[in-house]
Each structure stands twice: as structure tokens, then as C-alpha cells.
Amino acid sequence: MKKYIYTLTIALGLSSCSFIEVEPVTAIDQDQAIANKTGVERALAGAYDGLQSSRLYGLQNVLIPDLLTENLEWAGTTQDYGEYDNNNMSVENAINTGIWGDSYYTINLVNNIIEKVSGLEDLSADEKLQYEAEARFIRALNYFNLYRYYGGVPLKQKSTQNTQSESINVPRSAKEEIEVLLIDDLSFAVENLQNTSPNYASKYAALGLLGKLKTIMGDYDDAYMIFDEIISEGNYRLDNSYENVFSGNSSEIIFSLEFNSQDKNQLANYFIDRKEIIPTSKFIQGYETGDLRKDYTIGAKNLVYKYPDLTTGADNVPVLRLADIILLRAETALFKTVTDYSMAVADINSIRERAGLNPISESTSKDDLLNSILKERKYEFAFEGKYWFDLLRTKKAIEVLPNVTNTDQLLMPIPLDELNTNEAIDVSDQNPGY
């Protein structure tokens, strides 16, 4: 982790984050930066900016989970992508190292906010709770992704200010310990977030993430109730047009990251310009006739056009949207204590109707319905960074993917740089198979 320590400065460029307009700065000493309300707002701007990194939602968190499946294939020159495409990872893979490093960078920023905010005298009690809740949501989102990529990881809940900080060398925690932190952080966020904009952490974004975690953990009854609450009480509606979902002005978006020409993502660059990663012929041929999602998702040249802004890289990246929650409610309806096949079918068909497809019929087969849900998720969320995790959660990866033949391939390797620099772990802490 030492390689990725930012010595608690906020770097040049935070003013480009839409969270708050601030004057450009080259570096701010963190004791000054979080000495007042302006400081905590700048620090939160930096945390959102961290999520927009090209190693996270600016590229890799969107691209990699589909590249690990048969949705995408490597067609360019960056060999590290080939390892993901072949499901045969090296501990020295630079992309993997970058995902790990920028996740902990952002965690470090929000840990510092969480430590400082309660002592700020110019904040009201409600403001302190709001800012802490926002920081804890961002921390949870990063740990949730690390948990899904790697399983148990070093659990850092204190900020690291320099290479001598006691929080620098942290042992690997079990998955169960990560789950405890996630539940705690997300529950706090649900109770205290007041934002309603989809570009910032909100109560329903935290609920959505908590429901996803509960589904992975097998707490299907709790997860179902969470998804039902979001659908019933959240002010979200399925957009009439699939294309409009990605316009930046959709009633469906629960949480997305807003990019602009100063704070751009790299998606169109890799998908369209460089053609580094392209849809597989199998994926393209799997669209049902009349699926309205195809023309928007796949361009005439069979490239990914879901993020078309090649000029400025300003396409927003959805992290949570209502269609995701609806299909997760369908999934948990199959596995909760009192199964509800009718609800699962109704939820599946609500997504198919928007896509211009005929409804599926009632079924009494749990596995048939689960496969129908997975197929809808595959095409509804194509190239949004979900399908690999869908196959993991439903334990279908080995069954569906020909390159995945054993459970060792279901987790990514702990980066070699981390093993070499974190004195609290060694090669014995590596995931099996690496």
C-alpha cells in the first residue's frame, strides 16, 4: 500500500469535480484542508474525484467485469487486458494493481474525513452526520468492490498520513469482517444521508448497495425487503427510452458519476477509438430479435457505443439504477423464505417491455427463472461492469464461462506490490491459485 499513499494532500484538479466549486490548488495540507466546512467539502470533492479515476469508474470498474466474461474480448495491444480476457491473471498485472491502489487511495481520503468531521466547530450536528455519511458511503462502495474482486482484504479504518503511520501495514481481514464494516457504514449512510441528487451519495444509493451485499451473503429476505422499499418509496421510475437512461437526465438513476470535459472518463477512447476491447460475436448474436437496447449499445461497426462521447469523455457512468434493483428483487424473490415466482416474472417482464421484447410466461422452475434474470441482466447492463459479479453471486461462472474451470479463478490476485510493501501480509495471504 505504501506505493499508493497520498500523504493526505488534495491534489490539483479537485475543482473539476461538480460537488463544489473551489479555486484550483496544487496541494493543501490536510490539517488545514479539513479545519472547517470548506475543507471537508473540498475533501469530499477529492473522494468523488477518486471514484472517477480511470482505474475505477473512469474505465476499469466498467470494462473489466465484462471482459472477464464472454461479453467482451481483448483486441488491442495492452497485454494485461489479455490476462483478464483469458481468466488467467498474473500477480504483476498493472491494471489489477491500479484498481487496488486507487481503491485504497480513495478509502484513505474518506477515512481522513471521517476522523476530522466530528471536531469541526463551524458545522451543525446535522451537517456533521451528512458529511460523515457521505464519506462512509464512498468508503463502503470501494470496500464492496474490493470484497467482490479479492474476497478478504486489508481493512483500513484509519487514515494514513505518511509512511510511518501505524495504519500503513494492515493484515488481511476475512470476508466476514469486511461484511461487518460494510453493513455498519451503509446503515449509517441510510440513516443520515440527505442528498437527493443521483450524482452524490443518497439514502437509496446506500440501501441499494446494502441490498446487493445482503444478496451476496444469502440474506435474501432482508435483501428483498430493501429492494422492495427502494422500488416502492424511492422517487425513481423506469425511463420510457433505454437511450435516455444514459442522457444524464433520467428518472431511473439512483447513483451515477458525472464526468465532463475537464474530468473525463476513458471509455469511448478504449471502446471506440483504440478498439482495445470489443464485444464478442457470441454476445452480439445473443440479442433477441427486436431488442431495442442493441442499437444503442452496439454501433453499426459492432463496437461499444454506450459511451459515445469520444471528444470530451463526458458520458456519465451509472453505478446504481432502478432496472438493477428491479431485477435484483426478481432474483431474491426466488430465494427468500416464501418464494414469489409471480413477482419475479413481473419484474423480468417490466424490463423486457421497455426493451421492446415479448413477456416471458409464468414458470415453476427456479433455475429457469434465474437464467432468465441473468440473460436480462447481461443485455440490460451490458458494459456497465455487472455481469461477472452476477455470475459470481449466482454461482454460475464455472457453468457459463469456458475459460473459468475452477474456483481459484473466481477471485483476482492480491497485487505483488502489496505483498512486497505491506509488512503485515506475505505470500501466504495470496488468494489460491496465484
Secondary structure, DSSP 8 states (H G I E B T S, - for coil): -GGG---SB--TTGGGSTT------S--BHHHHTSSHHHHHHHHHHHHHHHTSTTTTTTHHHHHHHHTTTSEEE-SS-HHHHHHHTT---TT-HHHHHHHHHHHHHHHHHHHHHHHHTT-TTS-HHHHHHHHHHHHHHHHHHHHHHHHHHSS-B---S---STT-TTSS--B--HHHHHHHHHHHHHHHHHH-----TTS--HHHHHHHHHHHHHHHT-HHHHHHHHHHHHHHSS----S-TGGGGTT--TTEEEEE---SSS--SHHIIIIIS--EEE-HHHHHTS-TT-THHHHHB-TTSSB-SS--TTT----EEEEEHHHHHHHHHHHHHHSSS--HHHHHHHHHHHHHHTT---------HHHHHHHHHHHHHHHTTTSS-HHHHHHHTT-HHHH-TT--SGGGGS----HHHHHH-TT--GGGS-TT-
